[in-house]
Amino acid sequence: MKSAAVLALALLESVQAFQSPALMKASRAAAVTMFEEGDIGVLPPLGVWDPLGLIETRDMRRYEIMEIKHGRAAMLGFLHVIHLHAGVHFEGYLSPSSGLKFADMPVGCFASLEAVPTLGWLQIMAFTLVGETGYAATPQGLIPQADDKAPGDIGGSGWVRYEDEGEKIFKLNVERQNCRAAMLGMTGCLVHELLGVDALYPIGGYDGAAPSPIIDAEKSFSAFPAFITA
């Protein structure tokens, strides 16, 4: 059941999660969005970088929305990793019924994922649904992505809107770059743990020695004395 909850959370990241089949079909048939220098997210040194040729064949507005959404989730996730490694925890219980305190949460990405009870994951899913659908309906809440709004503009009327166009463009480009860096960072953390080393300190953290080397230099090269003595 926990695996199903994780899978459902991943599916929520897709912008199509709350679209009917008719809307999905219309989205695919939307006009192609072309990019050029100066557009949000088109930044040096790559500029308009499309090695797979997707711009001319896909609905790029949908891809922009997904990139921003995934990037924001990745930024929150990376902050989570940093806070846990720094020993920052909320006070009290994460799950009173399970006797699980916030301070008891493990540091590892996968370990902390598995430590959350099933009911906790259901609460996270409910919160995500509220944010995705705009059900909260408060000025400081989130609203659904509208067709007449820029990609990623899901803030209610109480959110900050920049009057200066130059400042607005700068902030949006900063967010897009941070999104991309966070997605790479979270991917790196997960890969590190899959390889059996610490997420943030793959060559050894502040409170532990470096992990065992993948190759034992003494034993590996002892089989080739001719090369060693040459």
Residue frames as a rotation matrix with the C-alpha (Angstrom) as fourth column:
MET 1
0.569 0.822 0.000 0.00
0.822 -0.569 0.000 0.00
0.000 0.000 -1.000 0.00
LYS 2
0.397 -0.507 -0.765 2.90
0.167 -0.779 0.604 2.32
-0.903 -0.368 -0.224 0.76
SER 3
-0.676 -0.649 0.348 4.37
0.420 0.049 0.906 1.65
-0.606 0.759 0.239 -2.67
ALA 4
-0.086 0.742 0.665 1.03
0.976 -0.072 0.206 2.52
0.201 0.666 -0.718 -4.23
ALA 5
0.742 0.347 -0.574 0.99
0.524 -0.834 0.172 5.78
-0.419 -0.428 -0.801 -2.28
VAL 6
-0.152 -0.888 -0.434 4.47
0.114 -0.452 0.885 6.69
-0.982 0.085 0.170 -3.54
LEU 7
-0.692 -0.050 0.720 3.43
0.697 0.211 0.685 5.89
-0.187 0.976 -0.111 -7.11
ALA 8
0.367 0.909 0.200 0.32
0.926 -0.377 0.013 8.04
0.087 0.180 -0.980 -6.74
LEU 9
0.524 -0.252 -0.813 2.40
0.245 -0.870 0.427 10.96
-0.816 -0.423 -0.395 -5.52
ALA 10
-0.606 -0.792 0.077 4.64
0.253 -0.101 0.962 10.63
-0.754 0.603 0.261 -8.54
LEU 11
-0.391 0.542 0.744 1.64
0.913 0.130 0.386 10.67
0.113 0.830 -0.546 -10.84
LEU 12
0.583 0.642 -0.498 0.37
0.717 -0.695 -0.056 13.85
-0.382 -0.324 -0.865 -9.19
GLU 13
-0.198 -0.748 -0.634 3.45
0.197 -0.664 0.721 15.63
-0.960 0.018 0.279 -10.50
SER 14
-0.741 -0.022 0.671 2.10
0.668 0.076 0.740 15.25
-0.067 0.997 -0.042 -14.02
VAL 15
-0.857 0.419 -0.298 0.08
-0.392 -0.908 -0.150 18.21
-0.334 -0.012 0.943 -15.20
GLN 16
-0.513 0.688 -0.513 -2.39
-0.491 0.256 0.833 15.75
0.705 0.679 0.207 -16.75
ALA 17
-0.962 0.059 -0.266 -3.30
0.229 0.705 -0.671 14.23
0.148 -0.707 -0.692 -13.39
PHE 18
-0.450 0.834 -0.320 -6.51
0.336 -0.174 -0.926 16.25
-0.827 -0.524 -0.202 -13.12
GLN 19
-0.570 0.269 -0.776 -7.47
-0.760 -0.532 0.374 16.56
-0.313 0.803 0.508 -16.79
SER 20
0.382 0.754 0.534 -10.33
-0.281 0.645 -0.710 14.75
-0.880 0.121 0.458 -18.38
PRO 21
-0.138 -0.446 0.884 -9.63
0.675 0.611 0.414 12.72
-0.725 0.654 0.217 -21.55
ALA 22
0.665 0.447 0.599 -11.22
0.746 -0.444 -0.497 15.45
0.044 0.777 -0.628 -23.65
LEU 23
0.919 -0.356 -0.169 -8.93
-0.300 -0.911 0.284 18.11
-0.255 -0.211 -0.944 -22.20
MET 24
0.110 -0.918 0.380 -5.90
-0.022 0.380 0.925 15.87
-0.994 -0.110 0.022 -22.64
LYS 25
0.118 0.006 0.993 -6.74
0.920 0.376 -0.112 15.41
-0.374 0.926 0.039 -26.32
ALA 26
0.921 0.262 0.289 -7.14
0.354 -0.874 -0.334 19.14
0.165 0.409 -0.897 -26.77
SER 27
0.662 -0.733 -0.153 -3.80
-0.319 -0.461 0.828 19.73
-0.678 -0.500 -0.539 -25.07
ARG 28
-0.091 -0.724 0.683 -1.99
0.457 0.579 0.675 17.46
-0.885 0.374 0.279 -27.51
ALA 29
0.207 0.259 0.943 -3.57
0.978 -0.067 -0.196 19.27
0.012 0.964 -0.267 -30.42
ALA 30
0.731 0.072 -0.679 -2.50
0.265 -0.947 0.184 22.68
-0.629 -0.314 -0.711 -29.14
ALA 31
0.914 -0.397 0.084 -0.37
-0.096 -0.412 -0.906 24.88
0.394 0.820 -0.414 -31.33
VAL 32
0.348 -0.876 -0.335 3.38
0.869 0.435 -0.236 24.34
0.353 -0.209 0.912 -31.13
THR 33
0.973 -0.111 -0.203 5.16
0.011 -0.856 0.517 26.80
-0.231 -0.505 -0.832 -28.85
MET 34
0.482 -0.849 0.214 8.47
0.573 0.122 -0.810 27.95
0.662 0.514 0.546 -30.30
PHE 35
0.688 -0.344 -0.639 11.29
0.529 -0.364 0.767 29.29
-0.496 -0.866 -0.068 -28.17
GLU 36
0.505 -0.595 0.625 13.78
0.442 -0.444 -0.780 32.02
0.741 0.670 0.039 -28.88
GLU 37
-0.527 -0.793 -0.304 16.51
0.720 -0.226 -0.656 33.93
0.452 -0.565 0.690 -27.07
GLY 38
-0.818 0.194 0.541 15.07
-0.361 -0.907 -0.219 36.08
0.448 -0.375 0.812 -24.30
ASP 39
0.272 0.932 -0.240 12.21
-0.334 0.325 0.885 33.73
0.902 -0.161 0.400 -23.38
ILE 40
0.372 -0.064 0.926 11.91
-0.926 0.046 0.375 32.57
-0.067 -0.997 -0.042 -19.77
GLY 41
0.637 -0.177 0.751 14.22
-0.158 0.923 0.352 29.62
-0.755 -0.343 0.559 -19.23
VAL 42
0.792 -0.438 0.425 16.15
0.565 0.261 -0.783 30.11
0.232 0.860 0.454 -22.50
LEU 43
0.875 -0.482 -0.047 19.49
-0.327 -0.658 0.678 31.06
-0.358 -0.578 -0.733 -21.00
PRO 44
0.375 -0.829 -0.415 23.17
-0.640 0.092 -0.763 30.98
0.670 0.552 -0.496 -21.92
PRO 45
-0.490 -0.702 -0.517 25.30
-0.557 -0.204 0.805 29.07
-0.670 0.683 -0.291 -22.59
LEU 46
-0.639 0.228 0.735 22.81
0.458 0.880 0.125 26.58
-0.618 0.416 -0.666 -24.13
GLY 47
-0.765 0.435 -0.475 20.16
-0.612 -0.720 0.327 28.96
-0.200 0.541 0.817 -25.41
VAL 48
0.423 0.892 -0.157 17.49
-0.891 0.378 -0.253 27.10
-0.166 0.247 0.955 -27.39
TRP 49
-0.692 -0.721 0.030 18.73
-0.718 0.692 0.068 23.56
-0.070 0.025 -0.997 -26.72
ASP 50
0.386 0.890 0.242 16.56
-0.757 0.456 -0.468 20.83
-0.526 -0.002 0.850 -28.25
PRO 51
-0.627 -0.766 -0.143 18.70
-0.710 0.486 0.510 17.80
-0.321 0.421 -0.848 -29.19
LEU 52
-0.695 0.413 0.589 15.63
0.338 0.910 -0.240 15.52
-0.635 0.032 -0.772 -29.43
GLY 53
-0.941 0.310 0.138 13.64
-0.004 -0.415 0.910 17.87
0.340 0.855 0.392 -31.64
LEU 54
-0.530 0.769 -0.357 10.69
0.831 0.386 -0.401 18.05
-0.171 -0.509 -0.843 -29.25
ILE 55
-0.656 0.267 -0.706 9.85
-0.018 -0.941 -0.338 21.72
-0.754 -0.209 0.622 -29.82
GLU 56
-0.687 0.348 -0.638 8.36
-0.727 -0.319 0.608 21.08
0.008 0.881 0.472 -33.23
THR 57
-0.562 0.432 -0.705 6.47
-0.077 0.822 0.565 17.92
0.823 0.372 -0.429 -32.26
ARG 58
-0.406 0.371 -0.835 5.15
0.867 0.444 -0.225 18.43
0.287 -0.816 -0.502 -28.72
ASP 59
0.631 0.627 0.458 2.99
0.321 -0.748 0.581 20.83
0.706 -0.220 -0.673 -26.72
MET 60
-0.342 -0.936 -0.080 5.85
0.496 -0.108 -0.862 22.72
0.798 -0.334 0.501 -25.08
ARG 61
-0.120 0.364 0.924 3.57
-0.683 -0.705 0.189 24.66
0.720 -0.609 0.333 -22.73
ARG 62
0.885 0.448 -0.130 2.75
-0.253 0.695 0.673 21.36
0.392 -0.563 0.728 -21.03
TYR 63
0.353 -0.841 -0.411 6.47
0.704 0.528 -0.475 20.57
0.617 -0.121 0.778 -20.78
GLU 64
-0.441 -0.476 0.761 7.16
-0.085 -0.822 -0.563 23.99
0.894 -0.313 0.322 -19.24
ILE 65
0.364 0.675 0.642 4.45
-0.762 -0.180 0.622 23.46
0.535 -0.715 0.449 -16.63
MET 66
0.916 -0.033 -0.400 5.81
0.181 0.924 0.338 20.02
0.358 -0.382 0.852 -15.77
GLU 67
-0.032 -0.999 -0.008 9.38
0.559 -0.011 -0.829 21.31
0.828 -0.031 0.559 -15.53
ILE 68
-0.352 -0.054 0.934 8.38
-0.503 -0.831 -0.238 24.05
0.789 -0.554 0.265 -13.11
LYS 69
0.652 0.693 0.308 6.22
-0.649 0.299 0.699 21.72
0.392 -0.656 0.645 -11.03
HIS 70
0.760 -0.439 -0.479 8.88
0.473 0.879 -0.055 19.01
0.446 -0.185 0.876 -10.80
GLY 71
-0.218 -0.907 0.361 11.54
0.344 -0.418 -0.841 21.64
0.913 -0.059 0.403 -10.08
ARG 72
-0.019 0.283 0.959 9.60
-0.752 -0.636 0.173 23.12
0.659 -0.718 0.225 -7.18
ALA 73
0.938 0.346 -0.016 9.08
-0.267 0.751 0.604 19.66
0.221 -0.562 0.797 -5.73
ALA 74
0.450 -0.849 -0.278 12.80
0.640 0.523 -0.563 18.95
0.623 0.075 0.778 -6.14
MET 75
-0.276 -0.536 0.798 13.75
-0.191 -0.783 -0.592 22.19
0.942 -0.316 0.113 -4.37
LEU 76
0.447 0.506 0.738 11.59
-0.840 -0.047 0.541 21.22
0.309 -0.861 0.404 -1.40
GLY 77
0.960 -0.081 -0.267 13.05
0.121 0.983 0.137 17.71
0.251 -0.164 0.954 -1.48
PHE 78
0.111 -0.993 0.025 16.64
0.478 0.031 -0.878 18.94
0.871 0.110 0.478 -1.53
LEU 79
-0.168 -0.086 0.982 15.96
-0.663 -0.728 -0.177 21.28
0.730 -0.681 0.065 1.39
HIS 80
0.831 0.515 0.212 14.53
-0.520 0.581 0.626 18.24
0.199 -0.630 0.751 3.21
VAL 81
0.658 -0.654 -0.373 17.79
0.526 0.754 -0.394 16.34
0.539 0.063 0.840 2.65
ILE 82
-0.255 -0.799 0.545 19.90
0.093 -0.581 -0.808 19.26
0.962 -0.156 0.222 3.87
HIS 83
0.136 0.384 0.913 17.77
-0.831 -0.458 0.316 19.80
0.540 -0.802 0.257 6.98
LEU 84
0.967 0.242 -0.083 17.84
-0.168 0.844 0.510 16.14
0.193 -0.479 0.856 7.99
HIS 85
0.350 -0.914 -0.204 21.61
0.651 0.394 -0.649 15.97
0.674 0.095 0.733 7.55
ALA 86
-0.389 -0.472 0.791 21.94
-0.167 -0.808 -0.565 19.12
0.906 -0.352 0.235 9.64
GLY 87
-0.781 0.095 -0.618 19.89
0.573 0.505 -0.646 17.53
0.251 -0.858 -0.449 12.43
VAL 88
-0.835 0.543 0.089 16.94
-0.550 -0.816 -0.178 19.89
-0.024 -0.197 0.980 12.07
HIS 89
-0.698 0.660 -0.279 13.66
0.555 0.744 0.371 18.32
0.453 0.104 -0.886 13.20
PHE 90
-0.054 0.779 0.625 10.25
-0.440 -0.580 0.685 19.53
0.896 -0.238 0.374 14.28
GLU 91
-0.847 -0.127 0.517 9.35
-0.531 0.252 -0.809 18.97
-0.027 -0.959 -0.281 17.89
GLY 92
0.005 0.917 0.398 6.73
-0.822 0.231 -0.521 16.43
-0.570 -0.325 0.755 18.86
TYR 93
-0.291 0.009 0.957 5.36
0.108 0.994 0.023 13.39
-0.951 0.110 -0.290 17.09
LEU 94
-0.814 0.045 -0.580 5.09
-0.580 -0.129 0.804 12.71
-0.038 0.991 0.131 13.40
SER 95
-0.114 0.779 -0.616 2.73
-0.285 0.568 0.772 9.83
0.952 0.264 0.157 14.22
PRO 96
-0.299 0.031 0.954 1.44
-0.949 -0.117 -0.293 9.69
0.103 -0.993 0.064 17.83
SER 97
0.728 0.663 0.176 -0.36
-0.676 0.737 0.015 6.40
-0.120 -0.130 0.984 17.16
SER 98
0.762 -0.516 -0.390 2.90
0.181 0.749 -0.637 4.81
0.621 0.415 0.664 15.97
GLY 99
0.812 -0.463 -0.356 5.00
0.334 -0.132 0.933 6.51
-0.480 -0.876 0.047 18.64
LEU 100
0.112 -0.766 0.633 7.14
0.989 0.025 -0.144 8.06
0.094 0.642 0.761 15.87
LYS 101
0.465 -0.054 -0.884 8.75
0.327 -0.917 0.228 11.41
-0.823 -0.394 -0.409 16.67
PHE 102
0.981 -0.172 -0.086 10.11
-0.160 -0.482 -0.862 13.80
0.107 0.859 -0.500 14.08
ALA 103
0.286 -0.935 0.209 13.51
-0.939 -0.229 0.257 13.39
-0.193 -0.270 -0.943 15.75
ASP 104
0.101 -0.202 0.974 13.32
-0.187 0.958 0.218 9.65
-0.977 -0.204 0.059 15.07
MET 105
0.945 0.311 -0.103 13.22
-0.146 0.118 -0.982 10.10
-0.293 0.943 0.156 11.31
PRO 106
0.288 -0.882 0.372 16.27
0.693 0.460 0.555 8.58
-0.661 0.098 0.744 9.60
VAL 107
-0.077 -0.441 -0.894 18.56
-0.254 -0.858 0.445 10.75
-0.964 0.261 -0.046 7.51
GLY 108
-0.846 -0.381 0.373 18.59
0.207 0.411 0.888 8.67
-0.492 0.828 -0.268 4.34
CYS 109
-0.650 0.601 -0.465 16.28
-0.759 -0.532 0.375 9.57
-0.022 0.597 0.802 1.46
PHE 110
-0.305 0.533 -0.790 14.88
-0.296 0.735 0.610 6.07
0.905 0.420 -0.066 1.00
ALA 111
-0.717 -0.008 -0.697 14.94
0.587 0.532 -0.610 5.32
0.375 -0.847 -0.377 4.73
SER 112
-0.853 0.435 -0.289 12.91
-0.132 -0.715 -0.687 8.43
-0.505 -0.548 0.667 5.58
LEU 113
-0.507 0.677 -0.534 10.54
-0.773 -0.082 0.629 7.58
0.381 0.732 0.565 2.72
GLU 114
-0.303 0.349 -0.887 9.86
0.106 0.937 0.332 4.16
0.947 0.007 -0.321 4.20
ALA 115
-0.888 -0.118 -0.445 9.64
0.440 0.067 -0.895 5.44
0.135 -0.991 -0.008 7.78
VAL 116
-0.738 0.673 0.054 6.52
-0.674 -0.732 -0.102 7.55
-0.029 -0.112 0.993 7.12
PRO 117
-0.606 0.575 0.550 3.39
0.145 0.759 -0.634 5.54
-0.782 -0.305 -0.544 8.06
THR 118
-0.647 0.415 0.640 0.77
0.756 0.240 0.608 4.84
0.099 0.877 -0.470 5.41
LEU 119
0.440 0.853 -0.282 -1.66
0.881 -0.471 -0.052 7.29
-0.177 -0.225 -0.958 6.98
GLY 120
0.050 -0.516 -0.855 1.02
0.181 -0.837 0.516 9.97
-0.982 -0.180 0.052 6.74
TRP 121
-0.896 -0.378 0.234 1.36
0.263 -0.026 0.964 9.35
-0.358 0.925 0.123 3.02
LEU 122
-0.172 0.917 0.360 -2.41
0.965 0.083 0.250 9.60
0.199 0.390 -0.899 2.63
GLN 123
0.517 0.305 -0.800 -2.31
0.570 -0.820 0.055 12.98
-0.639 -0.484 -0.598 4.38
ILE 124
-0.475 -0.756 -0.450 0.48
0.033 -0.526 0.850 14.13
-0.879 0.389 0.275 2.06
MET 125
-0.781 0.252 0.571 -1.60
0.623 0.263 0.736 13.03
0.036 0.931 -0.363 -0.93
ALA 126
0.284 0.948 -0.141 -4.64
0.956 -0.291 -0.030 14.90
-0.070 -0.127 -0.990 0.41
PHE 127
0.247 -0.281 -0.927 -2.56
0.237 -0.910 0.339 18.07
-0.940 -0.304 -0.158 0.86
THR 128
-0.805 -0.592 0.039 -1.20
0.137 -0.122 0.983 17.72
-0.577 0.797 0.179 -2.67
LEU 129
-0.408 0.750 0.521 -4.70
0.901 0.238 0.364 17.31
0.149 0.618 -0.772 -4.05
VAL 130
0.502 0.576 -0.645 -5.83
0.702 -0.707 -0.086 20.47
-0.505 -0.409 -0.760 -2.27
GLY 131
-0.123 -0.647 -0.752 -2.93
-0.051 -0.753 0.656 22.41
-0.991 0.119 0.060 -3.76
GLU 132
-0.877 -0.258 0.406 -3.37
0.335 0.278 0.900 20.92
-0.345 0.925 -0.157 -7.23
THR 133
-0.274 0.876 0.397 -7.08
0.913 0.107 0.394 21.63
0.303 0.471 -0.829 -7.46
GLY 134
-0.799 -0.065 0.598 -7.08
-0.016 -0.991 -0.130 24.96
0.601 -0.113 0.791 -5.60
TYR 135
0.003 0.883 -0.470 -9.72
0.616 0.368 0.696 23.65
0.788 -0.292 -0.543 -3.21
ALA 136
-0.460 -0.231 -0.857 -8.45
0.874 -0.289 -0.391 25.84
-0.157 -0.929 0.335 -0.36
ALA 137
0.179 0.597 0.782 -9.75
0.766 -0.583 0.271 28.92
0.618 0.550 -0.562 -2.21
THR 138
0.638 -0.069 -0.767 -7.82
0.568 -0.630 0.529 31.42
-0.519 -0.774 -0.363 -0.06
PRO 139
0.951 -0.271 -0.147 -5.84
-0.306 -0.776 -0.551 34.46
0.036 0.569 -0.821 -1.30
GLN 140
0.112 -0.972 0.205 -2.62
-0.944 -0.039 0.327 32.89
-0.310 -0.230 -0.922 0.02
GLY 141
0.280 0.072 0.957 -3.47
-0.086 0.995 -0.050 29.44
-0.956 -0.068 0.284 -1.36
LEU 142
-0.829 -0.559 -0.004 -2.79
-0.119 0.168 0.979 27.80
-0.547 0.812 -0.206 -4.69
ILE 143
0.291 0.903 -0.316 -5.05
-0.596 -0.088 -0.798 27.79
-0.749 0.420 0.512 -7.72
PRO 144
0.438 -0.116 0.891 -5.14
0.531 0.833 -0.153 25.39
-0.725 0.541 0.427 -10.69
GLN 145
-0.695 -0.704 -0.147 -3.01
0.213 -0.397 0.893 26.19
-0.687 0.589 0.425 -13.71
ALA 146
0.433 0.881 -0.189 -5.20
0.139 -0.273 -0.952 28.23
-0.890 0.386 -0.241 -16.04
ASP 147
0.297 -0.271 0.915 -4.81
0.937 0.268 -0.225 28.43
-0.185 0.924 0.334 -19.81
ASP 148
0.715 0.036 0.698 -4.62
0.337 -0.893 -0.299 32.23
0.613 0.449 -0.650 -19.68
LYS 149
0.864 -0.476 0.162 -1.87
-0.386 -0.422 0.821 32.26
-0.323 -0.772 -0.548 -17.03
ALA 150
0.191 -0.895 -0.404 1.85
-0.873 0.034 -0.487 31.87
0.450 0.445 -0.774 -17.57
PRO 151
0.374 -0.107 -0.921 3.30
0.137 0.989 -0.059 28.40
0.917 -0.104 0.384 -16.87
GLY 152
-0.460 -0.564 -0.685 3.78
0.699 0.246 -0.672 27.98
0.548 -0.788 0.281 -13.14
ASP 153
-0.808 0.243 0.537 1.52
-0.406 -0.889 -0.210 30.91
0.427 -0.388 0.817 -12.18
ILE 154
-0.149 0.747 -0.648 -0.62
0.411 0.643 0.646 29.08
0.899 -0.170 -0.403 -9.62
GLY 155
-0.859 -0.202 -0.471 -0.50
0.512 -0.294 -0.807 31.57
0.025 -0.934 0.356 -6.75
GLY 156
0.171 0.976 -0.133 -3.66
0.985 -0.171 0.009 33.14
-0.014 -0.132 -0.991 -5.38
SER 157
0.581 0.150 0.800 -4.33
0.372 -0.923 -0.097 36.87
0.724 0.353 -0.593 -5.27
GLY 158
0.982 -0.183 0.038 -2.39
-0.112 -0.415 0.903 37.18
-0.150 -0.891 -0.428 -2.00
TRP 159
0.405 -0.885 0.228 0.90
0.815 0.463 0.349 36.14
-0.415 0.044 0.909 -3.61
VAL 160
-0.006 -0.519 -0.855 3.54
0.007 -0.855 0.519 38.69
-1.000 -0.003 0.009 -4.61
ARG 161
0.629 0.137 0.765 3.29
0.760 0.096 -0.642 40.04
-0.161 0.986 -0.044 -8.14
TYR 162
-0.320 -0.854 -0.410 6.26
0.635 -0.514 0.576 41.99
-0.703 -0.076 0.707 -9.45
GLU 163
0.692 0.607 -0.391 5.33
0.189 -0.675 -0.713 45.26
-0.696 0.420 -0.582 -11.12
ASP 164
0.153 -0.735 -0.661 8.75
-0.799 -0.486 0.355 45.80
-0.582 0.474 -0.661 -12.70
GLU 165
0.916 0.289 -0.279 8.96
-0.402 0.671 -0.623 43.63
0.007 0.682 0.731 -15.81
GLY 166
0.168 -0.941 -0.293 12.74
-0.562 0.153 -0.813 43.35
0.810 0.301 -0.503 -15.66
GLU 167
-0.507 -0.313 0.803 12.67
-0.860 0.237 -0.451 42.18
-0.049 -0.920 -0.389 -12.05
LYS 168
0.467 0.778 0.421 9.90
-0.687 0.619 -0.382 39.71
-0.558 -0.111 0.823 -12.86
ILE 169
0.792 -0.221 -0.569 11.87
-0.391 0.531 -0.752 38.15
0.468 0.818 0.334 -15.72
PHE 170
-0.262 -0.955 0.136 14.97
-0.693 0.088 -0.716 37.93
0.672 -0.282 -0.685 -13.53
LYS 171
-0.292 0.212 0.933 13.06
-0.868 0.351 -0.352 36.20
-0.402 -0.912 0.081 -10.71
LEU 172
0.758 0.648 0.073 11.42
-0.543 0.688 -0.481 33.72
-0.362 0.325 0.874 -13.08
ASN 173
0.529 -0.647 -0.549 14.75
-0.406 0.375 -0.833 32.83
0.745 0.664 -0.064 -14.69
VAL 174
-0.473 -0.673 0.569 16.34
-0.820 0.099 -0.564 32.39
0.323 -0.733 -0.598 -11.26
GLU 175
0.151 0.619 0.771 13.52
-0.774 0.559 -0.297 30.04
-0.615 -0.552 0.564 -10.27
ARG 176
0.897 0.232 -0.376 13.88
-0.433 0.633 -0.642 28.03
0.089 0.738 0.669 -13.47
GLN 177
0.076 -0.953 -0.292 17.62
-0.513 0.214 -0.831 27.63
0.855 0.213 -0.473 -12.97
ASN 178
-0.507 -0.204 0.837 17.16
-0.859 0.195 -0.473 26.66
-0.067 -0.959 -0.274 -9.32
CYS 179
0.572 0.773 0.276 14.52
-0.696 0.635 -0.336 24.13
-0.435 0.000 0.901 -10.40
ARG 180
0.744 -0.322 -0.586 16.93
-0.344 0.567 -0.748 22.50
0.573 0.758 0.311 -12.82
ALA 181
-0.341 -0.922 0.182 19.76
-0.623 0.077 -0.778 22.46
0.704 -0.379 -0.601 -10.29
ALA 182
-0.239 0.319 0.917 17.49
-0.906 0.267 -0.329 20.94
-0.350 -0.909 0.224 -7.63
MET 183
0.826 0.553 -0.112 16.27
-0.550 0.745 -0.378 18.18
-0.126 0.373 0.919 -9.96
LEU 184
0.352 -0.792 -0.498 19.86
-0.255 0.431 -0.865 17.25
0.901 0.432 -0.050 -10.74
GLY 185
-0.475 -0.557 0.681 20.75
-0.768 -0.115 -0.630 17.49
0.430 -0.822 -0.373 -7.04
MET 186
0.206 0.638 0.742 17.93
-0.863 0.476 -0.169 15.20
-0.461 -0.606 0.648 -5.93
THR 187
0.883 0.052 -0.467 18.79
-0.340 0.757 -0.558 12.73
0.324 0.652 0.685 -8.67
GLY 188
-0.059 -0.993 -0.102 22.39
-0.417 0.117 -0.902 12.75
0.907 -0.010 -0.421 -7.44
CYS 189
-0.357 -0.017 0.934 21.31
-0.934 0.042 -0.356 12.14
-0.034 -0.999 -0.031 -3.83
LEU 190
0.646 0.688 0.331 19.17
-0.657 0.722 -0.218 9.17
-0.389 -0.077 0.918 -4.83
VAL 191
0.707 -0.463 -0.535 21.91
-0.234 0.561 -0.794 7.70
0.668 0.686 0.288 -7.03
HIS 192
-0.308 -0.857 0.412 24.43
-0.715 -0.077 -0.695 8.07
0.627 -0.509 -0.589 -4.19
GLU 193
-0.099 0.325 0.941 22.23
-0.898 0.379 -0.225 6.09
-0.429 -0.867 0.254 -1.84
LEU 194
0.898 0.420 -0.132 21.58
-0.430 0.771 -0.469 3.42
-0.095 0.478 0.873 -4.46
LEU 195
0.375 -0.853 -0.363 25.35
-0.232 0.293 -0.928 3.06
0.898 0.432 -0.088 -4.73
GLY 196
0.542 -0.070 -0.837 25.56
0.677 0.627 0.386 2.57
0.498 -0.776 0.387 -0.96
VAL 197
-0.642 -0.755 -0.135 27.08
0.706 -0.514 -0.487 5.91
0.298 -0.408 0.863 0.05
ASP 198
-0.315 0.512 -0.799 25.75
0.606 -0.539 -0.585 8.98
-0.730 -0.669 -0.140 1.83
ALA 199
0.511 0.652 0.561 23.41
0.845 -0.262 -0.466 11.21
-0.157 0.712 -0.685 -0.20
LEU 200
0.996 -0.090 0.014 25.23
-0.088 -0.990 -0.114 14.50
0.024 0.113 -0.993 0.50
TYR 201
0.281 -0.949 0.143 28.68
-0.898 -0.208 0.388 13.18
-0.339 -0.238 -0.910 1.38
PRO 202
0.939 0.181 -0.293 29.40
-0.298 0.856 -0.424 10.29
0.174 0.485 0.857 -0.99
ILE 203
0.198 -0.934 -0.299 33.13
0.073 0.318 -0.945 10.36
0.978 0.165 0.131 -0.12
GLY 204
-0.318 -0.267 -0.910 32.58
0.870 0.299 -0.391 10.61
0.376 -0.916 0.137 3.64
GLY 205
0.548 0.638 0.541 30.70
0.328 -0.759 0.563 13.07
0.769 -0.132 -0.625 5.82
TYR 206
0.077 -0.494 0.866 31.70
-0.635 -0.694 -0.339 15.13
0.769 -0.524 -0.367 8.83
ASP 207
0.209 0.101 0.973 30.84
-0.950 0.257 0.177 12.37
-0.232 -0.961 0.150 11.29
GLY 208
0.750 0.061 0.658 32.09
-0.033 0.998 -0.056 9.31
-0.660 0.020 0.751 9.43
ALA 209
-0.345 -0.937 0.047 34.95
-0.111 0.091 0.990 7.93
-0.932 0.337 -0.135 7.42
ALA 210
-0.287 0.169 -0.943 34.96
-0.946 -0.203 0.252 7.69
-0.149 0.964 0.218 3.68
PRO 211
0.742 0.619 0.258 33.17
-0.564 0.784 -0.260 4.64
-0.364 0.047 0.930 2.26
SER 212
0.125 -0.687 0.716 35.11
0.140 0.726 0.673 1.57
-0.982 0.016 0.187 1.26
PRO 213
-0.419 -0.333 -0.845 36.75
-0.731 -0.429 0.531 1.91
-0.539 0.840 -0.064 -2.16
ILE 214
0.678 0.704 -0.212 35.08
-0.669 0.471 -0.575 0.15
-0.305 0.532 0.790 -5.06
ILE 215
0.716 -0.536 -0.448 38.43
-0.024 0.622 -0.782 -1.28
0.698 0.571 0.432 -6.19
ASP 216
0.841 -0.539 0.040 41.05
0.039 0.134 0.990 -2.67
-0.539 -0.831 0.134 -3.82
ALA 217
0.700 -0.571 -0.429 44.21
-0.705 -0.454 -0.546 -1.28
0.117 0.684 -0.720 -5.37
GLU 218
-0.198 -0.869 0.454 46.59
-0.888 0.354 0.292 -3.75
-0.415 -0.345 -0.842 -3.71
LYS 219
-0.165 0.197 0.967 44.70
0.019 0.980 -0.196 -6.90
-0.986 -0.014 -0.165 -4.68
SER 220
0.814 0.580 -0.035 43.55
-0.007 -0.051 -0.999 -5.71
-0.581 0.813 -0.038 -8.08
PHE 221
0.695 -0.580 -0.425 46.97
-0.694 -0.386 -0.608 -4.85
0.188 0.717 -0.671 -9.43
SER 222
-0.027 -0.731 0.682 48.81
-0.735 0.477 0.483 -7.75
-0.678 -0.488 -0.550 -7.76
ALA 223
0.498 0.296 0.815 47.55
0.234 0.859 -0.456 -10.00
-0.835 0.418 0.358 -10.56
PHE 224
0.912 -0.179 0.369 49.53
0.335 -0.192 -0.922 -7.98
0.235 0.965 -0.115 -13.10
PRO 225
0.544 -0.759 -0.358 53.13
0.368 -0.168 0.914 -7.93
-0.754 -0.630 0.188 -11.79
ALA 226
-0.153 -0.657 0.738 54.52
0.974 0.027 0.227 -7.40
-0.169 0.753 0.636 -15.26
PHE 227
0.343 0.355 0.870 52.70
0.569 -0.815 0.108 -4.09
0.747 0.458 -0.481 -15.62
ILE 228
0.989 0.055 -0.138 53.67
0.147 -0.520 0.841 -3.00
-0.026 -0.852 -0.523 -12.11
THR 229
0.360 -0.931 -0.064 57.37
0.413 0.097 0.905 -3.69
-0.837 -0.352 0.420 -12.57
ALA 230
0.258 -0.266 0.929 57.53
0.962 -0.019 -0.273 -2.38
0.090 0.964 0.251 -16.11
